[in-house]
Amino acid sequence: MTDTVLEMRNITKTFPGVKALQNVNLKVKEGEIHALMGENGAGKSTLMKVLSGVYPHGSYEGDILFKGKVCEFKDIKQSEEVGIVIIHQELALIPQLSIAENIFLGNEQAKRGIINWNDTIVRTRDLLQTVGLRESPETLISSIGVGKQQLVEIAKALSKKVKLLILDEPTAALNEEDSNNLLNLLLTFKREGITSILISHKLNEITKVADSITIIRDGQTIETLDTRKDNITEDRIIKGMVGRDLTSRYPGREAKIGEPFFEVKNWTVYHPSQQDRKVIDGVELHVRRGEIVGIAGLMGAGRTELAMSMFGGSYGKRISGTMIKDGKELRLTDVRKAIDNGIAYVTEDRKEYGLVLMDDIKRNTTLAALGKLSKWFVVDENREVVEAEWFRKQMNIKTPSILQKTGNLSGGNQQKVVLSKWIFAEPDLLILDEPTRGIDVGAKYEIYTIINRLASDGKGILMISSELPELLGMCDRIYVMNEGRITGEVPKEEATQEKLMKYMTLSRR
């Protein structure tokens, strides 16, 4: 494993008003797993899009050498022809098509324009076996979970005779079991001689599988670490990413917790289409002013369903139970009523439900409370600019202008825009669903600081997270869910990962 398979020399990429990459250099050895790390917006995905032809030759400066030959890819098809295949963070599968159809879409097993379906099915079965999937090739993509969809994407890459596999945040939306399965698959590919470039914010995953780590900061190469020679710790990687020692992953907070002001009693929700299936079963919880309350649970425990059902009935049918805020019973039949009653919900899927990606930062920031800026149904655009600019500075959103399209921002900065939107609505209770998913450690720290500031201002916070260390580091109290029920309530001083996991796996009696 000494031969260099890929070399990127002095790569510079400029967008209007922003230099995304500046003289970036990258060397990857054949047959290794090479991690690419950096904060959100550091330029990792941009560099990989240059490599894979998403940004074609001529739109950037610098050289790409693959197996010793200079490459000038005009599109993705050209990069795939030499064996470079990228799997983006947002999966590019078509839900209405079968697994087989997705795997060979654009690469059909055809002769004289006629698809050989027998050959397609046989090859798909072989590929699915390779990645460890037992599904039928005829199964629709819409019928399988995100973890299995990720494996279908890898099978699709293998169908193209991949030599260099690029994975951009492949485990961001996966649970721990699916993440481990995918990482083990990469180790299998390594033994078979396939080279991988892995972009991930999950430091424990990187230290587990990576042979080398290249760190990018502010569009420039900082260093490359060899995990086979050096004892590389997570703290060492963080220092390279953020440019300083991060003495604590979680900012300190002097909690000033008041009286309970929000309460849910006997909250029950049925599935929206399977109306005899109870998804949330008799949940009871409360939140005090200034308190950060966590909700832990495995995938499918009902955490998101609970949050969305409380937010104006955004999820579920036959919702029953009592919701009380400041001693008054609430009947929130839609999202607008939830907002008007001081409740906000930061969704786990910011791209799909949290933001209008084609709109600018200014409009996204004020969208949830335009009434504050309106007179006679006309928005005061000058006030809108002032408010959005204030949030840009307060939230440290890295952008040249509030008129920048939100879809062009990094994940961490998009999350800050989502938080800005709901803080602008001035809620008393802020429900945060996976608020740091897909965000680097530096941006996470900034988000944690914002959450603490809101709690210090007397807001109540309900925080859902799949990362137990995050809940332990941030929350004053943690509810644990399993099978739609609260199975435990643990105060901060008694909380451990082991105790939370015990409640997370506690089945119905």
Salt bridges, closest charged atoms under 4 A:
GLU7 OE2 - ARG9 NE 3.10
GLU32 OE2 - HIS34 ND1 2.85
GLU32 OE1 - ARG228 NH2 3.23
GLU72 OE2 - HIS57 NE2 3.72
GLU80 OE2 - LYS160 NZ 3.10
GLU90 OE2 - LYS351 NZ 3.77
GLU135 OE2 - LYS148 NZ 2.70
GLU169 OE2 - HIS201 ND1 2.72
GLU205 OE2 - LYS202 NZ 4.00
ASP211 OD1 - LYS190 NZ 2.78
GLU223 OE1 - ARG236 NH2 2.64
ASP226 OD1 - ARG228 NE 3.13
GLU234 OE1 - ARG249 NH2 2.99
ASP235 OD1 - ARG249 NH2 3.75
ASP281 OD1 - LYS278 NZ 3.67
ASP281 OD2 - ARG508 NH1 3.00
GLU291 OE2 - ARG288 NH1 3.61
GLU291 OE2 - ARG477 NE 2.91
ASP326 OD1 - ARG289 NH2 2.95
ASP326 OD2 - LYS325 NZ 3.47
GLU329 OE2 - ARG331 NH2 3.35
ASP340 OD1 - ARG336 NH1 3.40
GLU348 OE1 - ARG437 NH1 3.04
GLU384 OE1 - LYS362 NZ 3.38
GLU384 OE2 - ARG363 NE 2.81
GLU389 OE2 - ARG392 NH2 2.45
GLU426 OE1 - LYS372 NZ 3.63
ASP428 OD2 - LYS325 NZ 2.77
GLU434 OE2 - ARG303 NH1 3.87
GLU434 OE2 - ARG437 NH2 3.52
GLU446 OE1 - LYS416 NZ 2.45
GLU467 OE1 - LYS444 NZ 3.08
ASP476 OD2 - ARG253 NH2 2.61
GLU483 OE1 - ARG508 NE 3.54
GLU489 OE2 - ARG477 NH1 3.01
GLU494 OE1 - LYS499 NZ 3.96
